[in-house]
């Protein structure tokens, strides 16, 4: 039986992350998860942020086989149900699409996007969790990228 979708950042356990990562990368386990920060929609700089979900930054330690080249710094997008306004219920279809993009389509594409490491959407609760590479550790700047083309 799958682990439930997390309700808070404290629910981001190694077992849950192993389940999500392992669906796309069999053999990889997550041995340790350290929560670095958590922001709800509205906590972020909304002039610079377009996210409608809560964002949790974590650092993980992998085990098993195949995790050697995976990023240790992850951005986890999720919804916190006790503050449901942070994740707009009208956007449930978009959350489902985003999880499906990173789980099913992104692995087949040769495009510049963060590496997806697994996710799940629950249509009954509208809650989701999506693990991806935290590209902020590389200091990406879209404006600089466009200017220097």
VENDA-V702759 format. One record per helix or strand of 3 or more residues. SS is the DSSP state (H for helix, E for strand). FROM is the first residue (numbers start at 0). LEN is the number of residues. Records with the same first field share a line. If there is no record, write none. Layout:
SS = FROM-LEN  FROM-LEN
This chain:
H = 8-3  13-11  80-6  88-20  134-4  141-6
E = 27-12  53-11  72-6  115-7  126-7
